[in-house]
C-alpha cells in the first residue's frame, strides 16, 4: 500500500505543478500583444493542460485505490471535507481547460489581473488538503 500512496503523492505533485503554472501562463498570455508570443502561449498551455490532466487522472485513480482500501466508507469528517475540496479542485481543473480553449479560439475575456487572483485558488486548496490529510482533525 505504501507504493500506492507514493504514486498518489507523485501524481498529486504533477497535477499541482500544472495547477500553479497554467494560470500563471494565462496571466502572461492575457497581457501578450504579439502574434509570436500568442502562438507560443497556445502551445505551452495545451501541452501543460495535457500533462496536468494525466496527473489529475492518476492522482484520482491512486487516491480512490487508497480510499477503497483504508477509508471505505468515508465516515471521518476530515476525509469528507478533503473529498469536497478535491471535487472543487476538479471543477477548477475543468475551468482551466475551458480557459485553454477560450484562448485558442481567441475568446479570452479576462485581464492579467483576473488570472492573478484565479491563480491563488489551488494554493489555498493545497494547504487545506495537506493539513487535513496529515492532521486528520476529529
MARTI-766295 format. One record per residue (C-alpha): y negated, z negated, x. Coordinates in steps of 0.02 Angstrom, whole numbers, padded with zeros to 5 digits, always signed. Example, Ala and Ser with C-alpha at 12.3 -4.5 7.8 and 13.67 -1.06 7.14 Angstrom:
% residues 2
+00225-00390+00615 +00053-00357+00684 
% end
This chain:
% residues 138
+00000+00000+00000 -00118-00025+00146 -00106+00162+00183 -00162+00199+00005 -00307+00078+00022 -00355+00155+00190 -00358+00331+00117 -00455+00268-00033 -00589+00197+00083 -00590+00353+00196 -00620+00470+00050 -00745+00350-00028 -00847+00360+00133 -00836+00551+00125 -00893+00551-00056 -01038+00432-00025 -01095+00529+00128 -01116+00679+00013 -01197+00574-00124 -01325+00512+00003 -01358+00679+00088 -01357+00805-00055 -01507+00728-00147 -01598+00723+00021 -01566+00911+00034 -01640+00926-00141 -01798+00839-00079 -01819+00965+00061 -01767+01112-00047 -01892+01068-00184 -02030+01067-00053 -01971+01227+00032 -02087+01377+00017 -02000+01514+00115 -01854+01626+00065 -01755+01597+00225 -01762+01409+00201 -01718+01428+00018 -01563+01530+00059 -01510+01405+00193 -01525+01259+00073 -01422+01351-00058 -01278+01371+00066 -01291+01192+00128 -01296+01120-00049 -01148+01224-00108 -01038+01178+00040 -01086+00994+00036 -01053+00983-00150 -00879+01057-00124 -00838+00931+00014 -00905+00783-00083 -00810+00838-00239 -00650+00838-00138 -00696+00663-00077 -00729+00608-00256 -00564+00676-00320 -00462+00598-00180 -00557+00432-00195 -00514+00432-00379 -00331+00477-00350 -00304+00340-00221 -00409+00217-00323 -00305+00248-00479 -00148+00227-00375 -00211+00057-00315 -00266+00011-00491 -00096+00051-00565 -00005-00042-00427 -00109-00202-00416 -00226-00223-00563 -00150-00146-00717 -00207-00185-00847 -00384-00213-00779 -00415-00385-00854 -00532-00455-00722 -00718-00442-00765 -00767-00390-00588 -00646-00244-00598 -00709-00190-00769 -00887-00190-00703 -00833-00094-00547 -00746+00037-00654 -00903+00055-00762 -01008+00080-00605 -00884+00211-00543 -00900+00300-00711 -01090+00301-00687 -01065+00369-00512 -00956+00510-00579 -01094+00554-00703 -01217+00555-00557 -01099+00669-00460 -01089+00790-00606 -01279+00787-00619 -01287+00834-00434 -01177+00984-00474 -01294+01034-00615 -01441+01023-00495 -01350+01129-00364 -01326+01264-00497 -01507+01248-00554 -01570+01278-00377 -01451+01426-00358 -01517+01501-00520 -01698+01471-00470 -01722+01346-00611 -01767+01187-00516 -01897+01093-00619 -01916+00937-00512 -02026+00891-00366 -01976+00818-00199 -02040+00651-00262 -01920+00655-00409 -01775+00685-00290 -01832+00544-00177 -01808+00425-00324 -01649+00514-00380 -01579+00483-00206 -01586+00293-00225 -01456+00277-00363 -01296+00294-00258 -01357+00164-00132 -01381+00035-00270 -01211+00076-00344 -01126+00067-00173 -01196-00107-00141 -01138-00168-00311 -00964-00092-00295 -00934-00161-00120 -00993-00334-00172 -00881-00332-00324 -00729-00271-00228 -00750-00394-00084 -00813-00549-00175 -00718-00524-00339 -00828-00645-00436 -00749-00730-00586 
% end
